[in-house]
Amino acid sequence: MERITVTLGERSYPITIAAGLFSDPASFLPLKSGAQVMVVTNETLAPLYLNPVRAILEHAGIIVDQVILPDGEQYKTLAVLERIFTALLEKPHGRDTTLIALGGGVIGDMAGFAAASYQRGVRFIQVPTTLLAQVDSSVGGKTAVNHPLGKNMIGAFYQPASVIIDLDCLKSLPPRELSSGLAEVIKYGIILDYAFFVWLEEHMDSLLALDPDALSYCIRRCCELKAEVVAADERETGLRALLNLGHTYGHAIETHMGYGNWLHGEAVAAGMVMAAHAARRLGQFSADDLLRVTGLLARAGLPVAGPEGMAPEEYLPHMMRDKKVVSGKLRLILPQGLGKAEVRAGVPDDIVLASIADCRT
Amino acid sequence: MERITVTLGERSYPITIAAGLFSDPASFLPLKSGAQVMVVTNETLAPLYLNPVRAILEHAGIIVDQVILPDGEQYKTLAVLERIFTALLEKPHGRDTTLIALGGGVIGDMAGFAAASYQRGVRFIQVPTTLLAQVDSSVGGKTAVNHPLGKNMIGAFYQPASVIIDLDCLKSLPPRELSSGLAEVIKYGIILDYAFFVWLEEHMDSLLALDPDALSYCIRRCCELKAEVVAADERETGLRALLNLGHTYGHAIETHMGYGNWLHGEAVAAGMVMAAHAARRLGQFSADDLLRVTGLLARAGLPVAGPEGMAPEEYLPHMMRDKKVVSGKLRLILPQGLGKAEVRAGVPDDIVLASIADCRT
């Protein structure tokens, strides 16, 4: 079992990584007998994990309610969020309740924002079941829902009480979802850790084959990196913005294509290639490194170009709604070689447009 | 001009109270030329205040957008909240925007929650135009929308950057709204300040006649009391709960009757009388004090009984969804004589029911 701490003063919390956590009652401590919890999950995951998790909790004397949402990014809306509040109020759950987010990034983001907002804040536990949620979205307290005009535009910084990562979940993950998670994994290598990028080049086949040791190391390393960044800059005033490599382009793809048509990691993969092209055009990223990035993403089963038929000009209005825009000026995350990145304001529009055109299919 | 500070470390902020603030550009400092703001107001207030406020801001070089919501507690919903986000994204507004809540408690609660949630948090300024918002809801950072199953169930603790109280607003306030605000004013006397209660008994006629000196003193005293309570207990782990005197009963009335049919202060007035009856039945509130409370509320034009036809049993399910419920146990705010109150758990259901029956019309 691996245990990492996200260090945030009195809001610090542990990330536990191991196989078989869902069959170990200790996983969900410090929930105590008599406590009330609401498990938030979706229609795809409920048949796989809900009963074992309920059984473990109920065995410990915990009162378990559940709300099962439809599956998909297109349901990450205020309207679907309201269903969580309705479920909580129907029972009713008090301020001392705990929400358990059992699912991928969409469930984690929604249950987290529901926990931040229900009665102005209740406790929640992240139980990520996808690679993407395990390595990225479940750690660090970013919660949100989408708006038709922009992804993750409505939300809160709100930290979980703990993160419980059961490696067994990945056995039933569809290959496209695994690849989507690998996009965020590769991102850490590009922006923060060249040695990890090299490790990924060496172990991509093992990861795709779900080798337990490779997965365990990979998830731990990503969580370590994320925990360090979040501890240093919880509310994204600086360093944390680097974790958005590829996301400004990627969110434009997700919003333009309709939420759920491109998986988040797929859009981020294409976006990272675009950012690499922008960096190359600005003279801070070599053609060799660009080939290594596109090569590794492609091996992970990810797109390295934007959607067919989406013109470069169609990216810009979406990109201007990015949360990193300040005083109407776009700020992009750009790699500076492999293992290092920067937040860069004032990249000219023609470079941005060219970087997108560089990646058209 | 009166100025009070709400002391919350780096999130401290000023409350400014005076006549004529809307015609003084200095009121909206530290907004600077080039800043982007979104004024949130409603259909009733827009014709009264929007143009002067816009003019002052635009004169200072600030870029002003506006969103005008329908007027009434029944519109304090997630669906109407989404209109604020849409207005922000259509322009688009970045993380460096400022929301200005120009209105009563409903506008302040909604614009505040929108500010807490838009891009995970932007700045906002409270500009309360009703007595209720000026003495209570605009100060202290409680923001929320309602759910059909419970009032203020979805929200955040999120402090404004400043509170601007222009006393001239009260000249155009409908009498029923003035009375509603006086309910919260009288509340401060009952729970925290006997001398202020006596002052209110002596000056109620002046307040109802909108005497400027009386209003100015009254609003300042309420803001001082609220600022002290909030500074001591921002997130309502103890002392702050006292500000909810009458609210557990009152929220039940508002929810049962349909939001907007009883004004918030009207429901709180009836609820305070019920709480006083419960306290009397528990031997901690005299019949004389009860008469003084009902007498003062009645003079302020407020109901001292619940809605006709709402049976005591109909209050309880709503009351059990109160945010002060812990482990399924109701906690009530009860006065202990005039000027002092307590949070009390374990009040027997029959006392609660009897306290409601004591106040039936």
Chai-1 contact restraints between the chains, C-beta under 6 A:
chainA,res_idxA,chainB,res_idxB,connection_type,confidence,min_distance_angstrom,max_distance_angstrom,comment,restraint_id
A,L78,B,L78,contact,1.0,0.0,6.0,A-B,restraint_1
A,L78,B,E82,contact,1.0,0.0,6.0,A-B,restraint_2
A,E82,B,L78,contact,1.0,0.0,6.0,A-B,restraint_3
A,F85,B,H147,contact,1.0,0.0,6.0,A-B,restraint_4
A,F85,B,I154,contact,1.0,0.0,6.0,A-B,restraint_5
A,L89,B,H147,contact,1.0,0.0,6.0,A-B,restraint_6
A,L89,B,L149,contact,1.0,0.0,6.0,A-B,restraint_7
A,L89,B,G150,contact,1.0,0.0,6.0,A-B,restraint_8
A,L89,B,R321,contact,1.0,0.0,6.0,A-B,restraint_9
A,P92,B,R321,contact,1.0,0.0,6.0,A-B,restraint_10
A,G94,B,V325,contact,1.0,0.0,6.0,A-B,restraint_11
A,G94,B,V326,contact,1.0,0.0,6.0,A-B,restraint_12
A,R95,B,K323,contact,1.0,0.0,6.0,A-B,restraint_13
A,D96,B,V326,contact,1.0,0.0,6.0,A-B,restraint_14
A,S117,B,I154,contact,1.0,0.0,6.0,A-B,restraint_15
A,Q119,B,K323,contact,1.0,0.0,6.0,A-B,restraint_16
A,R120,B,G155,contact,1.0,0.0,6.0,A-B,restraint_17
A,R120,B,A156,contact,1.0,0.0,6.0,A-B,restraint_18
A,R120,B,F157,contact,1.0,0.0,6.0,A-B,restraint_19
A,H147,B,F85,contact,1.0,0.0,6.0,A-B,restraint_20
A,H147,B,L89,contact,1.0,0.0,6.0,A-B,restraint_21
A,L149,B,L89,contact,1.0,0.0,6.0,A-B,restraint_22
A,G150,B,L89,contact,1.0,0.0,6.0,A-B,restraint_23
A,I154,B,F85,contact,1.0,0.0,6.0,A-B,restraint_24
A,I154,B,S117,contact,1.0,0.0,6.0,A-B,restraint_25
A,G155,B,R120,contact,1.0,0.0,6.0,A-B,restraint_26
A,A156,B,R120,contact,1.0,0.0,6.0,A-B,restraint_27
A,F157,B,R120,contact,1.0,0.0,6.0,A-B,restraint_28
A,R321,B,L89,contact,1.0,0.0,6.0,A-B,restraint_29
A,R321,B,P92,contact,1.0,0.0,6.0,A-B,restraint_30
A,K323,B,R95,contact,1.0,0.0,6.0,A-B,restraint_31
A,K323,B,Q119,contact,1.0,0.0,6.0,A-B,restraint_32
A,V325,B,G94,contact,1.0,0.0,6.0,A-B,restraint_33
A,V326,B,G94,contact,1.0,0.0,6.0,A-B,restraint_34
A,V326,B,D96,contact,1.0,0.0,6.0,A-B,restraint_35
